[in-house]
Amino acid sequence: MDPYTYPIDFSEDVQTPMKGSLILEKPLPYLTKKPEGSGFYRPGKISLNAAGGLELMLYHTPSTARFIYIERRRPEFRLLEYVGLTKEELAGVDSLLLPGQIWMGASRANLMWKAMQDIFNAPPLRKTITSFKQENLAVFPIAREGLKYQVPEAIYETYGYYTDEVVLDAHHVFDSSVPVYNRKVEMTIFKDKDLDQPQHDNVKVAFIADSIASGLVMKEVITRIKERFRNLERVEVLSPLATIRGLSRIAESESKNGVKVRVHIFETILNALPPDFYYSAHFNIPEFHIRPDLEQEYREWWGQDNQGNMIADTSCAGYGWSEAFYSPRKQIEMINSQLNSRHNLTIADIIRRQLT
């Protein structure tokens, strides 16, 4: 796979238009620790004309692929009961192809644990971690989703490092004065009081855990961490799901200071659909995917609606985002709400296509 360049031109917010390019390099192989064997990491960068750039790293492993694409699984009756299928419908069915969006609850957390171990074993993060002592590292999970990423556990499992963990609660609140997004960021918890000033000063690398939609929350969190940890040298953002708009917003902000920021992403960068650009589907561009064949399988699984529209073009990779971990029933409700409004379908309707 050759390097690929995608033009960036976002001008919905006339006050801060963003122009530049996304550059994705050739994927490079590496060995994971688990029996599945190998994976790939793919360097990338967002470069904006009016600013510097934001480093990216994308990963493909068996676990990240399960999270983003399609997997053949044995039917889990309790899961499929939430989806809306009955035991009678599933009688005699040995396996089903199911999308990453319905890895939910504890099973989603278990999958995330495996995927995080995979990417922490890859050369990019290995180089960072082994260049510092354990007291130089701190993990900042953003509640609620980031708490499920198990980043300190993955670092310990891979390197034996004990890291400080500073829990943050940052979220959106409605604000009509904010162009396009109509939201601002409110931070209610920053649990760093357990660290005294020398311990603050020891922190040189911050690992932030959360997905990126608009980029507003992540941008604010990075700013606050830099204010409180004055010797910070690097920020490594663990963001399994990340949109091109959110990443561009962070690139525009973070290129203006001396702290190096890099974002780590599962498989592919996501599109962000109007009207508010929080709804995040896959790009139908083979070069966006380390494994284009998996994206093709994903698109075929979602198929078309009765109007001939490709459902994958509007299938959000996250839907409820944190709800997928914390409230499986709410996740299904959100999936069905969007599928019904856009395609007059439910997730059960799409799965049933395999049963006929």
N, C-alpha and C positions, 0 to 999 in steps of 0.2 A: 504494500500500500504506500503510495507516494504522499508527501506532505500536501496538505489541503488548506486553502485560504478562502474564508467566507467574509463578504463585506458586511460591515455594521453601519447602519444608518437609522437611528431612532430619533424622531423629531416630534413625537407627540407632545412632549413638554418643551415648548418653544424657548423657555428660559435656559434649559440645559440640554441642547441637542447633543447626541453622541454619534460620532462618525469615526470609523477606523476599520479594523479587521480582526477576525479570529483566525489564528494559525494553529493547525493541528499537525503534529509531526508523525513520522512513521512509528507504529507500535513496536515495542521492544520486548522480547520474551524474558521471563524469569521463572524460577522454581518456587512454588509455595511450599509450606511445611507439611501440608496435609496430603493424604494419599491420592487426591484427585490429580496432583502433579503440578502442572504449569499454569502460568497466566501471562498477561501482557500489561505493560504500562505504556502510556502514550503522552509524551510531553506536549504542551500547548501554551498559547499565550494570547491574551487580548491586548491589542495595541490600539490606542485611541489617538487621533490626530492632534488633539489639543492637550494631551497628557502623555504619561509614560505607558507602562503596561502592567498586566497582572499575569503571573505565572499560573499555569494549570497543569494538573496531572490526572489523566483518566486511566481507569483500570478495568481489565476484563479477567475474571476468574469464574469458575463454576458457580460460586456463591453470588457474585455480583450479577451474573447473567440471570440467575433465578429471580433476583430482585427486580430486574428491569424488563425482562422479556417473557418468554413462555416456557413452562416446564411440564413434562408429563408426570403426573402424580397419581398415586392411589387415591380413590375417593375418601375424603374425611367426612363422615356423615354429619358430624356436629357443625363443621364449617359450612357444608353445603346446605344445611338446614337454615343457617343465617342467610345464605344466598337466595334461598327460595325453592330449592329442589327437595323432593321427597325421596324416602328410601325406596318406594315403589318405582320411581323413575330411574333410580340407580341400580336396581336389581340386575345382577349379572355383569355390571360394568367393572372391569378390572383396573382401568386407568382413564384419566382425563387429561387433556391439555388445558392448563390454567395459567392466567397471567400473574405477574408479580404484584399487581394491585391487590390481590386477595390473599397474599401472605399477610396475616393479621395477628394481632395480639402477641401471645408468647411465642408462637411459631415465627413471627416476623422478627422478634427480638433475637431468637436463636439464630436465624439466618443472618441478621446483622452482625452478630458476634463472630460468625465464621468469616464473613466478608471483611470485617475490620482486621481480623488476624491476617488475612491474605494481603491486604494493602500495606499493613505495617511491616510485613516481611519483604516487601518490594524494595529495590535499591534506593529510590528517592527518599523515603522516610527512614530507611536504615542509615543512610549517610547522615541525615540530620540528627537522629537520636544518638548515634554512637560518637558524634562530635561533641557531646555535652555530658555533664554529670547529671545524675538523677535529680539533684536539688535545683538544677537549672530548668527543669521542665514543669509545666503546670497545665492542667486540663480544665477547660471552661465549657461544660455542657450547658446549652441553652434549654431551659425547661419549655415545653415538656419533651419534645421529640429527641433533643440531644442527649437526654438522660438515658435513653434506650440504646445509644450507640456503643456503650461499654468501652470507651476509648482507654481509660486507665487500665482496665482488665486486659485489653489487647496489647498494650505496651508492656505490662508485666509478663504476660504469657510469652511474648516474643523476646523480650530483652531482660527480664527480671528486674526492671526498674520500678521503684515505688515513686509515684508522682502525687503532688498536691492536686486536689480537685476543688475548683471554685464554681459553685453552682450559680447560674444567672437565670433570672426570669425577665425576658424582654419580649414584648408582644405589640401588635398593632392596636391602635384605637382610632376611631373615626375622627377625621379632621378635614372638612371640606376645603380648607385653604391650601392643602397640598395638591398640586396639579396632578392630573391623571389618576393617581392612586387613591386620593381622598383618605389617606391614613398617615398617622405619625407613629413614632415608636415611644413606648412607655417602658421604662425599666424599673421594676419594683423590688428586685432582690439582686444583690451582688455580695455573695457570701465569702468575702476575703478577709474578714476581721479575725479569723483564726490565725492568720499569718502576721507576724510582727514585721517591722520595717526591714531588718536584715533579710528575712525570708522573702519579702517582696522584691528586694533588690537582687536576690539570687536568681530570680526568674528571668531567663533569657529567651525561652521558646514557649509560646502559647499555642496549645492545641484547642481550637474552638470546634464544637460539635453541633451542627444544625444544618438543615437544608436551606437552599436559597431560592426564593421566588422573586420578589421585587428587589431584594438586596438591601432594603431599608433597615431591617433589624440587624443584619450582619454588619453593615456599615457603621451603625451606631455602637454595636458591641465592640468592634475593633477599636473605635475611638476611645471608648471608656476604659478598655483594658490598657491601652497605651498611656492613658493619663495616670493610672494607678500603679503601673509597673514600669518605672522609669528606665530600667536597664534592658528593656525588651529589644531583642535583635531580630526575631523571626516570629511570624504568625503562620501556623499551618491550620487551614480550615478543612475539617472533615465534613463534606457536604455530598452525600450520596446522590441527591437530586438537586440540580442547579440549573437555572435558566440563563440564557444568553443575555437577557436584559439585566437580571440581577447581577451577574458577573461584570457586565459593562459598567453598571453603576458603582460597584466596588472598585473597579479599575480606575474610574474617573476620580474617585476619592483618594485611594491609597497610593497612587503614583506620586502624590505631592509630599510624601514624607519619607524618612530614611529607614523605616521598618519594612523588612521584606515580607510580603504576603504571598502565599501560594494556596490554591484551592485544589482539593483532592475529590474526584467525582467518580461515581460508578458508571462505566460503559460509555455514556454519551451526554452531551449538553442538550438541554431541553429548550423547546420553543416556548413562548409565552403569548397567549392569545388574548385579544381584546374581549370585553371593554376595559378590564382593570389589570390585565396582564399577570394575574396570579394563576390562571388555569394553564397548566404546563404539559403539553403533548410532545411526543417525539418529532424530530425533524424527519421528513421523508427524503433524506439525502444520504445515499450510501456512505459517503465520505465522513459523515458525522459519527459513524459507528465503527468500533474496532472489529466487530464481526457483523458485516452487512447482512449475512445470511440469517442471523438471528432476528434482525429487524424485519426482514422479508417474511419470516415465519410469524412474527408478531402481527404484522399487518394482515396477513392472510387469516390469522385466527380471529381478529376482530371483524373482518369482512366488511360488507356493505349494509346500509339500511335500505328500506323500501324505495327510497328516492335515488339509490345508486351512489350515495355519498360514502366515502371510506371512513369508517368509524374511528380507525386509529389516528386520523388527522385531528380528532378532538378528544381522544382518550387521555385524560390527565394521568401522568405517571404517579402522582401522589394522591389525588382526590382529597381525602381528609387530612393528609400530611400526618399530624400527630395522632389523629383519631385512629389511624390504621394500627398503631401500637396500643392505644389505650381503650378504644371502644369499637370492637369489630362490627357491632350492629350499626353504629353511627357511620362507619366507613361504608357499609353496604348501602345505607340510606342515601349517602352523598353520591355514590356511584350511580345508583338508580335514578336519583333526581336529575343528574346531568345527562345520563343516557336518554332518559325519557324526554327531557326538554329539547335535546338536540337531534335525537334519532327515533323517538317513540319506541324505545326498547328498554329492557332491564338486563342486568348482567346474567340473570337466570335464562332469559331468552337466548342470549348468545351462547351460553354453555350448552343449552338444549340442542343446538344445531349439531353437536357431536353425537347426540343420542338417537337421531332419526336415520 
